[in-house]
Amino acid sequence: MITALIQHEVSDFGEWKKIFDADQPKVQEAGARLLGIYTSAKNPNDVTIMFEAPNIELYDELMSDPERQEAIRRAGVIGEPRVTLLNKV
């Protein structure tokens, strides 16, 4: 089991959230689970997401999906997301 922390800035949290929410059924169906969404106390457009996935291969598969990459672009993600993958010990 891995936990993924994904941090990025978005141009508009409300618009980003609509696109993010629309993608969640596919993510859950694939076997990943959303643990939480957080925004910076100083910048509501600075978003951190926590996911849990059975393995790193599933995470890589989900994130490399061309449709998901297009959705990320449409959602207004600014720059490259900062990703930390963690193993629970």
C-alpha positions as CSV (number, residue, x, y, z in Angstrom):
1,M,0.0,0.0,0.0
2,I,1.3,3.4,-0.9
3,T,0.2,6.9,0.1
4,A,0.6,9.7,-2.5
5,L,0.9,13.3,-1.5
6,I,0.3,15.6,-4.5
7,Q,0.8,19.3,-4.1
8,H,0.2,21.9,-6.8
9,E,-1.2,25.4,-7.3
10,V,-4.3,25.9,-9.3
11,S,-5.7,29.0,-11.0
12,D,-9.1,28.7,-9.4
13,F,-9.9,26.2,-6.6
14,G,-13.6,26.0,-7.4
15,E,-13.1,25.2,-11.1
16,W,-10.3,22.7,-10.2
17,K,-12.6,21.0,-7.7
18,K,-15.4,20.4,-10.2
19,I,-13.0,18.6,-12.6
20,F,-11.3,16.8,-9.8
21,D,-14.7,15.5,-8.4
22,A,-15.8,14.4,-11.8
23,D,-12.7,12.1,-12.1
24,Q,-13.1,10.5,-8.7
25,P,-15.4,7.6,-9.7
26,K,-12.8,6.4,-12.2
27,V,-10.0,6.7,-9.5
28,Q,-12.1,4.7,-7.0
29,E,-13.0,2.1,-9.6
30,A,-9.3,1.6,-10.3
31,G,-8.7,0.8,-6.7
32,A,-7.3,4.1,-5.3
33,R,-8.9,5.9,-2.4
34,L,-8.9,9.6,-1.7
35,L,-7.8,10.3,1.9
36,G,-8.2,14.1,1.8
37,I,-8.0,17.4,0.1
38,Y,-6.2,20.3,1.8
39,T,-5.6,23.9,0.9
40,S,-2.9,26.2,2.3
41,A,-4.1,28.4,5.1
42,K,-2.5,31.4,3.2
43,N,-3.4,30.5,-0.4
44,P,-6.7,28.6,-1.1
45,N,-5.4,27.8,-4.6
46,D,-2.4,25.9,-3.2
47,V,-3.8,22.3,-3.0
48,T,-2.5,19.1,-1.4
49,I,-4.3,15.8,-2.1
50,M,-3.7,12.5,-0.3
51,F,-4.5,9.2,-2.0
52,E,-3.9,5.6,-1.0
53,A,-3.3,3.0,-3.7
54,P,-2.5,-0.7,-3.5
55,N,0.8,-0.3,-5.2
56,I,3.0,2.2,-7.1
57,E,2.2,0.6,-10.4
58,L,-1.5,1.5,-10.0
59,Y,-0.6,5.1,-9.1
60,D,1.7,5.3,-12.1
61,E,-1.0,3.9,-14.4
62,L,-3.6,6.4,-13.1
63,M,-1.3,9.4,-13.4
64,S,-0.1,8.5,-16.9
65,D,-3.6,8.1,-18.3
66,P,-3.9,10.7,-21.2
67,E,-7.5,11.6,-20.3
68,R,-6.4,12.3,-16.7
69,Q,-3.5,14.4,-17.9
70,E,-5.8,16.4,-20.1
71,A,-8.2,16.9,-17.2
72,I,-5.4,18.1,-15.0
73,R,-4.5,20.7,-17.7
74,R,-8.1,21.8,-18.1
75,A,-8.5,22.1,-14.3
76,G,-5.9,24.9,-14.3
77,V,-3.0,23.2,-12.5
78,I,-0.1,25.6,-12.6
79,G,3.4,24.1,-13.1
80,E,4.5,20.6,-12.3
81,P,2.8,19.0,-9.3
82,R,5.1,18.0,-6.4
83,V,4.5,14.3,-5.7
84,T,5.7,12.3,-2.6
85,L,5.1,8.6,-2.6
86,L,5.2,7.0,0.8
87,N,5.2,3.4,2.1
88,K,3.5,2.8,5.4
89,V,5.8,1.1,7.9
